[in-house]
Amino acid sequence: MNDKTVRDAMLDTVLSQINDNNPPEARETYDRLIFGGRSNSQALQLMAAALRVEMDRMLKESTPFDNERYSALLQKIPTED
C-alpha cells in the first residue's frame, strides 16, 4: 500500500466519522477547526494525521484502537497555524 492510498483511507475514515458523528469528537473537532479559520482541506488533513498517529500506535503495540487517546489527539490540534 502506498502513501497516497493510506492518506486517502485516512481522509475517508475522517469524513465518515464527521458525517456519522462517531465519535462525536470528530464533528466537534472539525467544527472547531473550521470556525477557527482552517480550510476544509486543512481540517481534514490535520484530523487524518491524528488518526494515523493512533493507528500507528495501535499496530506497533498490537492493542485495540483507543478512542480516548484519539479524542485527546484531536483536542490538541491547534485552530490556527
PDB file of N, CA, C and O in Angstrom:
ATOM      1  N   MET A   1       0.847  -1.172   0.000  1.00  0.00           N
ATOM      2  CA  MET A   1       0.000   0.000   0.000  1.00  0.00           C
ATOM      3  C   MET A   1       0.895   1.238   0.000  1.00  0.00           C
ATOM      4  O   MET A   1       1.791   1.359   0.835  1.00  0.00           O
ATOM      5  N   ASN A   2       0.655   2.144  -0.924  1.00  0.00           N
ATOM      6  CA  ASN A   2       1.495   3.342  -0.987  1.00  0.00           C
ATOM      7  C   ASN A   2       0.934   4.459  -0.105  1.00  0.00           C
ATOM      8  O   ASN A   2      -0.179   4.368   0.414  1.00  0.00           O
ATOM      9  N   ASP A   3       1.736   5.514   0.047  1.00  0.00           N
ATOM     10  CA  ASP A   3       1.355   6.617   0.937  1.00  0.00           C
ATOM     11  C   ASP A   3       0.053   7.286   0.517  1.00  0.00           C
ATOM     12  O   ASP A   3      -0.741   7.683   1.370  1.00  0.00           O
ATOM     13  N   LYS A   4      -0.177   7.416  -0.793  1.00  0.00           N
ATOM     14  CA  LYS A   4      -1.413   8.051  -1.268  1.00  0.00           C
ATOM     15  C   LYS A   4      -2.621   7.207  -0.883  1.00  0.00           C
ATOM     16  O   LYS A   4      -3.655   7.747  -0.491  1.00  0.00           O
ATOM     17  N   THR A   5      -2.500   5.908  -0.989  1.00  0.00           N
ATOM     18  CA  THR A   5      -3.596   5.014  -0.616  1.00  0.00           C
ATOM     19  C   THR A   5      -3.902   5.132   0.872  1.00  0.00           C
ATOM     20  O   THR A   5      -5.066   5.197   1.268  1.00  0.00           O
ATOM     21  N   VAL A   6      -2.853   5.160   1.695  1.00  0.00           N
ATOM     22  CA  VAL A   6      -3.032   5.298   3.142  1.00  0.00           C
ATOM     23  C   VAL A   6      -3.660   6.648   3.466  1.00  0.00           C
ATOM     24  O   VAL A   6      -4.598   6.728   4.259  1.00  0.00           O
ATOM     25  N   ARG A   7      -3.139   7.712   2.846  1.00  0.00           N
ATOM     26  CA  ARG A   7      -3.679   9.054   3.079  1.00  0.00           C
ATOM     27  C   ARG A   7      -5.156   9.107   2.707  1.00  0.00           C
ATOM     28  O   ARG A   7      -5.972   9.630   3.466  1.00  0.00           O
ATOM     29  N   ASP A   8      -5.500   8.568   1.543  1.00  0.00           N
ATOM     30  CA  ASP A   8      -6.893   8.573   1.101  1.00  0.00           C
ATOM     31  C   ASP A   8      -7.787   7.782   2.058  1.00  0.00           C
ATOM     32  O   ASP A   8      -8.913   8.193   2.339  1.00  0.00           O
ATOM     33  N   ALA A   9      -7.291   6.656   2.554  1.00  0.00           N
ATOM     34  CA  ALA A   9      -8.057   5.841   3.502  1.00  0.00           C
ATOM     35  C   ALA A   9      -8.286   6.604   4.801  1.00  0.00           C
ATOM     36  O   ALA A   9      -9.375   6.553   5.372  1.00  0.00           O
ATOM     37  N   MET A  10      -7.266   7.308   5.262  1.00  0.00           N
ATOM     38  CA  MET A  10      -7.397   8.092   6.490  1.00  0.00           C
ATOM     39  C   MET A  10      -8.397   9.235   6.294  1.00  0.00           C
ATOM     40  O   MET A  10      -9.229   9.489   7.165  1.00  0.00           O
ATOM     41  N   LEU A  11      -8.319   9.916   5.163  1.00  0.00           N
ATOM     42  CA  LEU A  11      -9.260  11.005   4.877  1.00  0.00           C
ATOM     43  C   LEU A  11     -10.690  10.482   4.769  1.00  0.00           C
ATOM     44  O   LEU A  11     -11.619  11.110   5.276  1.00  0.00           O
ATOM     45  N   ASP A  12     -10.871   9.343   4.115  1.00  0.00           N
ATOM     46  CA  ASP A  12     -12.203   8.739   4.007  1.00  0.00           C
ATOM     47  C   ASP A  12     -12.758   8.386   5.383  1.00  0.00           C
ATOM     48  O   ASP A  12     -13.942   8.582   5.659  1.00  0.00           O
ATOM     49  N   THR A  13     -11.887   7.864   6.238  1.00  0.00           N
ATOM     50  CA  THR A  13     -12.314   7.494   7.593  1.00  0.00           C
ATOM     51  C   THR A  13     -12.733   8.731   8.375  1.00  0.00           C
ATOM     52  O   THR A  13     -13.763   8.726   9.049  1.00  0.00           O
ATOM     53  N   VAL A  14     -11.932   9.790   8.285  1.00  0.00           N
ATOM     54  CA  VAL A  14     -12.264  11.034   8.999  1.00  0.00           C
ATOM     55  C   VAL A  14     -13.587  11.604   8.475  1.00  0.00           C
ATOM     56  O   VAL A  14     -14.425  12.038   9.266  1.00  0.00           O
ATOM     57  N   LEU A  15     -13.779  11.607   7.173  1.00  0.00           N
ATOM     58  CA  LEU A  15     -15.043  12.100   6.614  1.00  0.00           C
ATOM     59  C   LEU A  15     -16.227  11.294   7.135  1.00  0.00           C
ATOM     60  O   LEU A  15     -17.264  11.862   7.477  1.00  0.00           O
ATOM     61  N   SER A  16     -16.076   9.994   7.197  1.00  0.00           N
ATOM     62  CA  SER A  16     -17.146   9.142   7.727  1.00  0.00           C
ATOM     63  C   SER A  16     -17.414   9.447   9.190  1.00  0.00           C
ATOM     64  O   SER A  16     -18.568   9.505   9.616  1.00  0.00           O
ATOM     65  N   GLN A  17     -16.343   9.643   9.965  1.00  0.00           N
ATOM     66  CA  GLN A  17     -16.511   9.971  11.379  1.00  0.00           C
ATOM     67  C   GLN A  17     -17.287  11.276  11.544  1.00  0.00           C
ATOM     68  O   GLN A  17     -18.177  11.372  12.389  1.00  0.00           O
ATOM     69  N   ILE A  18     -16.950  12.266  10.745  1.00  0.00           N
ATOM     70  CA  ILE A  18     -17.630  13.562  10.818  1.00  0.00           C
ATOM     71  C   ILE A  18     -19.096  13.414  10.417  1.00  0.00           C
ATOM     72  O   ILE A  18     -19.986  13.888  11.123  1.00  0.00           O
ATOM     73  N   ASN A  19     -19.344  12.767   9.300  1.00  0.00           N
ATOM     74  CA  ASN A  19     -20.715  12.614   8.796  1.00  0.00           C
ATOM     75  C   ASN A  19     -21.584  11.773   9.714  1.00  0.00           C
ATOM     76  O   ASN A  19     -22.775  12.045   9.865  1.00  0.00           O
ATOM     77  N   ASP A  20     -20.990  10.742  10.336  1.00  0.00           N
ATOM     78  CA  ASP A  20     -21.739   9.843  11.213  1.00  0.00           C
ATOM     79  C   ASP A  20     -21.767  10.328  12.666  1.00  0.00           C
ATOM     80  O   ASP A  20     -22.461   9.763  13.511  1.00  0.00           O
ATOM     81  N   ASN A  21     -20.994  11.392  12.938  1.00  0.00           N
ATOM     82  CA  ASN A  21     -20.870  11.897  14.304  1.00  0.00           C
ATOM     83  C   ASN A  21     -20.423  10.779  15.256  1.00  0.00           C
ATOM     84  O   ASN A  21     -20.919  10.653  16.376  1.00  0.00           O
ATOM     85  N   ASN A  22     -19.479   9.982  14.776  1.00  0.00           N
ATOM     86  CA  ASN A  22     -18.980   8.847  15.541  1.00  0.00           C
ATOM     87  C   ASN A  22     -17.489   8.677  15.311  1.00  0.00           C
ATOM     88  O   ASN A  22     -17.087   8.200  14.250  1.00  0.00           O
ATOM     89  N   PRO A  23     -16.681   9.041  16.248  1.00  0.00           N
ATOM     90  CA  PRO A  23     -17.022   9.563  17.564  1.00  0.00           C
ATOM     91  C   PRO A  23     -17.453  11.023  17.471  1.00  0.00           C
ATOM     92  O   PRO A  23     -17.077  11.721  16.530  1.00  0.00           O
ATOM     93  N   PRO A  24     -18.231  11.483  18.432  1.00  0.00           N
ATOM     94  CA  PRO A  24     -18.703  12.866  18.384  1.00  0.00           C
ATOM     95  C   PRO A  24     -17.567  13.883  18.393  1.00  0.00           C
ATOM     96  O   PRO A  24     -17.730  14.999  17.899  1.00  0.00           O
ATOM     97  N   GLU A  25     -16.425  13.509  18.946  1.00  0.00           N
ATOM     98  CA  GLU A  25     -15.274  14.412  18.989  1.00  0.00           C
ATOM     99  C   GLU A  25     -14.771  14.748  17.590  1.00  0.00           C
ATOM    100  O   GLU A  25     -14.139  15.786  17.392  1.00  0.00           O
ATOM    101  N   ALA A  26     -15.042  13.886  16.626  1.00  0.00           N
ATOM    102  CA  ALA A  26     -14.618  14.172  15.250  1.00  0.00           C
ATOM    103  C   ALA A  26     -15.383  15.378  14.708  1.00  0.00           C
ATOM    104  O   ALA A  26     -14.778  16.302  14.164  1.00  0.00           O
ATOM    105  N   ARG A  27     -16.693  15.374  14.851  1.00  0.00           N
ATOM    106  CA  ARG A  27     -17.516  16.509  14.388  1.00  0.00           C
ATOM    107  C   ARG A  27     -17.170  17.768  15.182  1.00  0.00           C
ATOM    108  O   ARG A  27     -17.071  18.856  14.615  1.00  0.00           O
ATOM    109  N   GLU A  28     -16.987  17.616  16.495  1.00  0.00           N
ATOM    110  CA  GLU A  28     -16.645  18.763  17.336  1.00  0.00           C
ATOM    111  C   GLU A  28     -15.309  19.373  16.902  1.00  0.00           C
ATOM    112  O   GLU A  28     -15.169  20.593  16.830  1.00  0.00           O
ATOM    113  N   THR A  29     -14.342  18.519  16.620  1.00  0.00           N
ATOM    114  CA  THR A  29     -13.024  18.999  16.211  1.00  0.00           C
ATOM    115  C   THR A  29     -13.103  19.679  14.854  1.00  0.00           C
ATOM    116  O   THR A  29     -12.537  20.756  14.663  1.00  0.00           O
ATOM    117  N   TYR A  30     -13.801  19.056  13.912  1.00  0.00           N
ATOM    118  CA  TYR A  30     -13.956  19.642  12.585  1.00  0.00           C
ATOM    119  C   TYR A  30     -14.589  21.034  12.682  1.00  0.00           C
ATOM    120  O   TYR A  30     -14.092  21.992  12.090  1.00  0.00           O
ATOM    121  N   ASP A  31     -15.676  21.133  13.426  1.00  0.00           N
ATOM    122  CA  ASP A  31     -16.355  22.428  13.576  1.00  0.00           C
ATOM    123  C   ASP A  31     -15.428  23.452  14.227  1.00  0.00           C
ATOM    124  O   ASP A  31     -15.369  24.603  13.794  1.00  0.00           O
ATOM    125  N   ARG A  32     -14.708  23.037  15.260  1.00  0.00           N
ATOM    126  CA  ARG A  32     -13.781  23.950  15.950  1.00  0.00           C
ATOM    127  C   ARG A  32     -12.711  24.466  14.994  1.00  0.00           C
ATOM    128  O   ARG A  32     -12.381  25.651  15.006  1.00  0.00           O
ATOM    129  N   LEU A  33     -12.171  23.577  14.167  1.00  0.00           N
ATOM    130  CA  LEU A  33     -11.128  23.973  13.226  1.00  0.00           C
ATOM    131  C   LEU A  33     -11.668  24.908  12.144  1.00  0.00           C
ATOM    132  O   LEU A  33     -11.024  25.900  11.801  1.00  0.00           O
ATOM    133  N   ILE A  34     -12.832  24.597  11.615  1.00  0.00           N
ATOM    134  CA  ILE A  34     -13.438  25.436  10.573  1.00  0.00           C
ATOM    135  C   ILE A  34     -13.781  26.813  11.144  1.00  0.00           C
ATOM    136  O   ILE A  34     -13.460  27.832  10.531  1.00  0.00           O
ATOM    137  N   PHE A  35     -14.423  26.854  12.297  1.00  0.00           N
ATOM    138  CA  PHE A  35     -14.787  28.136  12.908  1.00  0.00           C
ATOM    139  C   PHE A  35     -13.551  28.908  13.351  1.00  0.00           C
ATOM    140  O   PHE A  35     -13.595  30.129  13.495  1.00  0.00           O
ATOM    141  N   GLY A  36     -12.450  28.194  13.565  1.00  0.00           N
ATOM    142  CA  GLY A  36     -11.200  28.832  13.951  1.00  0.00           C
ATOM    143  C   GLY A  36     -10.399  29.362  12.772  1.00  0.00           C
ATOM    144  O   GLY A  36      -9.346  29.972  12.959  1.00  0.00           O
ATOM    145  N   GLY A  37     -10.897  29.131  11.546  1.00  0.00           N
ATOM    146  CA  GLY A  37     -10.243  29.684  10.371  1.00  0.00           C
ATOM    147  C   GLY A  37      -9.524  28.698   9.476  1.00  0.00           C
ATOM    148  O   GLY A  37      -8.966  29.089   8.450  1.00  0.00           O
ATOM    149  N   ARG A  38      -9.526  27.429   9.844  1.00  0.00           N
ATOM    150  CA  ARG A  38      -8.892  26.428   8.977  1.00  0.00           C
ATOM    151  C   ARG A  38      -9.771  26.165   7.762  1.00  0.00           C
ATOM    152  O   ARG A  38     -10.996  26.259   7.837  1.00  0.00           O
ATOM    153  N   SER A  39      -9.135  25.836   6.647  1.00  0.00           N
ATOM    154  CA  SER A  39      -9.890  25.434   5.456  1.00  0.00           C
ATOM    155  C   SER A  39     -10.381  23.997   5.655  1.00  0.00           C
ATOM    156  O   SER A  39      -9.902  23.278   6.531  1.00  0.00           O
ATOM    157  N   ASN A  40     -11.333  23.602   4.831  1.00  0.00           N
ATOM    158  CA  ASN A  40     -11.832  22.229   4.868  1.00  0.00           C
ATOM    159  C   ASN A  40     -10.675  21.247   4.703  1.00  0.00           C
ATOM    160  O   ASN A  40     -10.560  20.286   5.464  1.00  0.00           O
ATOM    161  N   SER A  41      -9.830  21.487   3.723  1.00  0.00           N
ATOM    162  CA  SER A  41      -8.699  20.598   3.455  1.00  0.00           C
ATOM    163  C   SER A  41      -7.741  20.524   4.638  1.00  0.00           C
ATOM    164  O   SER A  41      -7.297  19.441   5.018  1.00  0.00           O
ATOM    165  N   GLN A  42      -7.426  21.680   5.219  1.00  0.00           N
ATOM    166  CA  GLN A  42      -6.524  21.693   6.372  1.00  0.00           C
ATOM    167  C   GLN A  42      -7.123  20.912   7.542  1.00  0.00           C
ATOM    168  O   GLN A  42      -6.437  20.108   8.173  1.00  0.00           O
ATOM    169  N   ALA A  43      -8.396  21.150   7.825  1.00  0.00           N
ATOM    170  CA  ALA A  43      -9.047  20.471   8.942  1.00  0.00           C
ATOM    171  C   ALA A  43      -9.016  18.960   8.746  1.00  0.00           C
ATOM    172  O   ALA A  43      -8.676  18.217   9.667  1.00  0.00           O
ATOM    173  N   LEU A  44      -9.368  18.508   7.551  1.00  0.00           N
ATOM    174  CA  LEU A  44      -9.395  17.071   7.293  1.00  0.00           C
ATOM    175  C   LEU A  44      -7.994  16.460   7.380  1.00  0.00           C
ATOM    176  O   LEU A  44      -7.821  15.376   7.938  1.00  0.00           O
ATOM    177  N   GLN A  45      -7.008  17.148   6.833  1.00  0.00           N
ATOM    178  CA  GLN A  45      -5.645  16.615   6.865  1.00  0.00           C
ATOM    179  C   GLN A  45      -5.093  16.564   8.284  1.00  0.00           C
ATOM    180  O   GLN A  45      -4.412  15.604   8.643  1.00  0.00           O
ATOM    181  N   LEU A  46      -5.373  17.572   9.090  1.00  0.00           N
ATOM    182  CA  LEU A  46      -4.922  17.559  10.482  1.00  0.00           C
ATOM    183  C   LEU A  46      -5.586  16.434  11.268  1.00  0.00           C
ATOM    184  O   LEU A  46      -4.942  15.768  12.079  1.00  0.00           O
ATOM    185  N   MET A  47      -6.853  16.235  11.027  1.00  0.00           N
ATOM    186  CA  MET A  47      -7.562  15.166  11.720  1.00  0.00           C
ATOM    187  C   MET A  47      -7.084  13.795  11.251  1.00  0.00           C
ATOM    188  O   MET A  47      -6.974  12.868  12.053  1.00  0.00           O
ATOM    189  N   ALA A  48      -6.801  13.663   9.965  1.00  0.00           N
ATOM    190  CA  ALA A  48      -6.275  12.395   9.440  1.00  0.00           C
ATOM    191  C   ALA A  48      -4.899  12.107  10.037  1.00  0.00           C
ATOM    192  O   ALA A  48      -4.565  10.949  10.289  1.00  0.00           O
ATOM    193  N   ALA A  49      -4.109  13.136  10.261  1.00  0.00           N
ATOM    194  CA  ALA A  49      -2.795  12.944  10.879  1.00  0.00           C
ATOM    195  C   ALA A  49      -2.953  12.419  12.304  1.00  0.00           C
ATOM    196  O   ALA A  49      -2.193  11.549  12.731  1.00  0.00           O
ATOM    197  N   ALA A  50      -3.930  12.939  13.039  1.00  0.00           N
ATOM    198  CA  ALA A  50      -4.187  12.446  14.398  1.00  0.00           C
ATOM    199  C   ALA A  50      -4.643  10.990  14.360  1.00  0.00           C
ATOM    200  O   ALA A  50      -4.225  10.180  15.187  1.00  0.00           O
ATOM    201  N   LEU A  51      -5.487  10.672  13.413  1.00  0.00           N
ATOM    202  CA  LEU A  51      -5.942   9.290  13.259  1.00  0.00           C
ATOM    203  C   LEU A  51      -4.766   8.364  12.955  1.00  0.00           C
ATOM    204  O   LEU A  51      -4.675   7.263  13.497  1.00  0.00           O
ATOM    205  N   ARG A  52      -3.890   8.812  12.105  1.00  0.00           N
ATOM    206  CA  ARG A  52      -2.744   7.979  11.734  1.00  0.00           C
ATOM    207  C   ARG A  52      -1.809   7.749  12.933  1.00  0.00           C
ATOM    208  O   ARG A  52      -1.251   6.661  13.075  1.00  0.00           O
ATOM    209  N   VAL A  53      -1.638   8.741  13.777  1.00  0.00           N
ATOM    210  CA  VAL A  53      -0.824   8.568  14.980  1.00  0.00           C
ATOM    211  C   VAL A  53      -1.405   7.446  15.843  1.00  0.00           C
ATOM    212  O   VAL A  53      -0.678   6.567  16.305  1.00  0.00           O
ATOM    213  N   GLU A  54      -2.713   7.487  16.051  1.00  0.00           N
ATOM    214  CA  GLU A  54      -3.342   6.446  16.873  1.00  0.00           C
ATOM    215  C   GLU A  54      -3.299   5.092  16.182  1.00  0.00           C
ATOM    216  O   GLU A  54      -3.081   4.075  16.840  1.00  0.00           O
ATOM    217  N   MET A  55      -3.499   5.058  14.879  1.00  0.00           N
ATOM    218  CA  MET A  55      -3.429   3.786  14.141  1.00  0.00           C
ATOM    219  C   MET A  55      -2.018   3.197  14.198  1.00  0.00           C
ATOM    220  O   MET A  55      -1.852   1.993  14.387  1.00  0.00           O
ATOM    221  N   ASP A  56      -1.014   4.041  14.035  1.00  0.00           N
ATOM    222  CA  ASP A  56       0.374   3.572  14.113  1.00  0.00           C
ATOM    223  C   ASP A  56       0.673   2.992  15.493  1.00  0.00           C
ATOM    224  O   ASP A  56       1.309   1.945  15.609  1.00  0.00           O
ATOM    225  N   ARG A  57       0.209   3.677  16.535  1.00  0.00           N
ATOM    226  CA  ARG A  57       0.419   3.185  17.899  1.00  0.00           C
ATOM    227  C   ARG A  57      -0.273   1.842  18.089  1.00  0.00           C
ATOM    228  O   ARG A  57       0.304   0.914  18.657  1.00  0.00           O
ATOM    229  N   MET A  58      -1.492   1.742  17.619  1.00  0.00           N
ATOM    230  CA  MET A  58      -2.266   0.520  17.733  1.00  0.00           C
ATOM    231  C   MET A  58      -1.535  -0.659  17.077  1.00  0.00           C
ATOM    232  O   MET A  58      -1.441  -1.742  17.655  1.00  0.00           O
ATOM    233  N   LEU A  59      -1.026  -0.434  15.879  1.00  0.00           N
ATOM    234  CA  LEU A  59      -0.326  -1.501  15.160  1.00  0.00           C
ATOM    235  C   LEU A  59       1.009  -1.846  15.807  1.00  0.00           C
ATOM    236  O   LEU A  59       1.374  -3.017  15.913  1.00  0.00           O
ATOM    237  N   LYS A  60       1.727  -0.824  16.236  1.00  0.00           N
ATOM    238  CA  LYS A  60       3.032  -1.040  16.850  1.00  0.00           C
ATOM    239  C   LYS A  60       2.923  -1.814  18.157  1.00  0.00           C
ATOM    240  O   LYS A  60       3.742  -2.688  18.443  1.00  0.00           O
ATOM    241  N   GLU A  61       1.903  -1.483  18.947  1.00  0.00           N
ATOM    242  CA  GLU A  61       1.756  -2.089  20.268  1.00  0.00           C
ATOM    243  C   GLU A  61       0.804  -3.285  20.273  1.00  0.00           C
ATOM    244  O   GLU A  61       0.598  -3.914  21.311  1.00  0.00           O
ATOM    245  N   SER A  62       0.227  -3.596  19.117  1.00  0.00           N
ATOM    246  CA  SER A  62      -0.736  -4.701  18.995  1.00  0.00           C
ATOM    247  C   SER A  62      -1.854  -4.579  20.035  1.00  0.00           C
ATOM    248  O   SER A  62      -2.166  -5.529  20.754  1.00  0.00           O
ATOM    249  N   THR A  63      -2.441  -3.396  20.092  1.00  0.00           N
ATOM    250  CA  THR A  63      -3.532  -3.138  21.021  1.00  0.00           C
ATOM    251  C   THR A  63      -4.726  -2.598  20.244  1.00  0.00           C
ATOM    252  O   THR A  63      -4.583  -2.163  19.101  1.00  0.00           O
ATOM    253  N   PRO A  64      -5.903  -2.627  20.862  1.00  0.00           N
ATOM    254  CA  PRO A  64      -7.080  -2.078  20.174  1.00  0.00           C
ATOM    255  C   PRO A  64      -6.977  -0.569  19.998  1.00  0.00           C
ATOM    256  O   PRO A  64      -6.214   0.106  20.690  1.00  0.00           O
ATOM    257  N   PHE A  65      -7.753  -0.064  19.070  1.00  0.00           N
ATOM    258  CA  PHE A  65      -7.855   1.378  18.863  1.00  0.00           C
ATOM    259  C   PHE A  65      -8.372   1.990  20.145  1.00  0.00           C
ATOM    260  O   PHE A  65      -9.318   1.479  20.746  1.00  0.00           O
ATOM    261  N   ASP A  66      -7.748   3.096  20.575  1.00  0.00           N
ATOM    262  CA  ASP A  66      -8.102   3.750  21.830  1.00  0.00           C
ATOM    263  C   ASP A  66      -8.820   5.069  21.508  1.00  0.00           C
ATOM    264  O   ASP A  66      -8.183   6.064  21.162  1.00  0.00           O
ATOM    265  N   ASN A  67     -10.148   5.061  21.627  1.00  0.00           N
ATOM    266  CA  ASN A  67     -10.937   6.253  21.306  1.00  0.00           C
ATOM    267  C   ASN A  67     -10.588   7.433  22.204  1.00  0.00           C
ATOM    268  O   ASN A  67     -10.588   8.577  21.749  1.00  0.00           O
ATOM    269  N   GLU A  68     -10.293   7.169  23.466  1.00  0.00           N
ATOM    270  CA  GLU A  68      -9.944   8.258  24.374  1.00  0.00           C
ATOM    271  C   GLU A  68      -8.634   8.916  23.956  1.00  0.00           C
ATOM    272  O   GLU A  68      -8.514  10.141  23.981  1.00  0.00           O
ATOM    273  N   ARG A  69      -7.665   8.111  23.575  1.00  0.00           N
ATOM    274  CA  ARG A  69      -6.379   8.651  23.131  1.00  0.00           C
ATOM    275  C   ARG A  69      -6.563   9.440  21.831  1.00  0.00           C
ATOM    276  O   ARG A  69      -5.990  10.516  21.658  1.00  0.00           O
ATOM    277  N   TYR A  70      -7.364   8.893  20.931  1.00  0.00           N
ATOM    278  CA  TYR A  70      -7.645   9.572  19.670  1.00  0.00           C
ATOM    279  C   TYR A  70      -8.350  10.909  19.926  1.00  0.00           C
ATOM    280  O   TYR A  70      -8.008  11.921  19.314  1.00  0.00           O
ATOM    281  N   SER A  71      -9.325  10.910  20.825  1.00  0.00           N
ATOM    282  CA  SER A  71     -10.029  12.150  21.170  1.00  0.00           C
ATOM    283  C   SER A  71      -9.065  13.182  21.737  1.00  0.00           C
ATOM    284  O   SER A  71      -9.168  14.368  21.427  1.00  0.00           O
ATOM    285  N   ALA A  72      -8.128  12.732  22.566  1.00  0.00           N
ATOM    286  CA  ALA A  72      -7.131  13.645  23.141  1.00  0.00           C
ATOM    287  C   ALA A  72      -6.254  14.232  22.041  1.00  0.00           C
ATOM    288  O   ALA A  72      -5.904  15.412  22.083  1.00  0.00           O
ATOM    289  N   LEU A  73      -5.901  13.409  21.061  1.00  0.00           N
ATOM    290  CA  LEU A  73      -5.103  13.905  19.933  1.00  0.00           C
ATOM    291  C   LEU A  73      -5.880  14.947  19.139  1.00  0.00           C
ATOM    292  O   LEU A  73      -5.318  15.960  18.723  1.00  0.00           O
ATOM    293  N   LEU A  74      -7.156  14.705  18.930  1.00  0.00           N
ATOM    294  CA  LEU A  74      -7.987  15.667  18.203  1.00  0.00           C
ATOM    295  C   LEU A  74      -8.062  16.998  18.949  1.00  0.00           C
ATOM    296  O   LEU A  74      -8.011  18.064  18.336  1.00  0.00           O
ATOM    297  N   GLN A  75      -8.182  16.928  20.262  1.00  0.00           N
ATOM    298  CA  GLN A  75      -8.271  18.158  21.054  1.00  0.00           C
ATOM    299  C   GLN A  75      -6.983  18.974  21.009  1.00  0.00           C
ATOM    300  O   GLN A  75      -7.014  20.190  21.200  1.00  0.00           O
ATOM    301  N   LYS A  76      -5.869  18.324  20.761  1.00  0.00           N
ATOM    302  CA  LYS A  76      -4.578  19.025  20.728  1.00  0.00           C
ATOM    303  C   LYS A  76      -4.323  19.766  19.415  1.00  0.00           C
ATOM    304  O   LYS A  76      -3.384  20.556  19.324  1.00  0.00           O
ATOM    305  N   ILE A  77      -5.149  19.516  18.403  1.00  0.00           N
ATOM    306  CA  ILE A  77      -4.937  20.166  17.113  1.00  0.00           C
ATOM    307  C   ILE A  77      -5.234  21.661  17.265  1.00  0.00           C
ATOM    308  O   ILE A  77      -6.332  22.042  17.672  1.00  0.00           O
ATOM    309  N   PRO A  78      -4.246  22.506  16.935  1.00  0.00           N
ATOM    310  CA  PRO A  78      -4.482  23.954  17.074  1.00  0.00           C
ATOM    311  C   PRO A  78      -5.431  24.479  15.993  1.00  0.00           C
ATOM    312  O   PRO A  78      -5.460  23.982  14.867  1.00  0.00           O
ATOM    313  N   THR A  79      -6.195  25.487  16.370  1.00  0.00           N
ATOM    314  CA  THR A  79      -7.156  26.050  15.402  1.00  0.00           C
ATOM    315  C   THR A  79      -6.477  26.959  14.395  1.00  0.00           C
ATOM    316  O   THR A  79      -7.038  27.234  13.334  1.00  0.00           O
ATOM    317  N   GLU A  80      -5.286  27.428  14.709  1.00  0.00           N
ATOM    318  CA  GLU A  80      -4.572  28.295  13.758  1.00  0.00           C
ATOM    319  C   GLU A  80      -3.115  27.870  13.694  1.00  0.00           C
ATOM    320  O   GLU A  80      -2.611  27.184  14.583  1.00  0.00           O
ATOM    321  N   ASP A  81      -2.436  28.296  12.608  1.00  0.00           N
ATOM    322  CA  ASP A  81      -1.033  27.927  12.414  1.00  0.00           C
ATOM    323  C   ASP A  81      -0.150  28.429  13.519  1.00  0.00           C
ATOM    324  O   ASP A  81       1.059  28.197  13.496  1.00  0.00           O
TER     325      ASP A  81
END
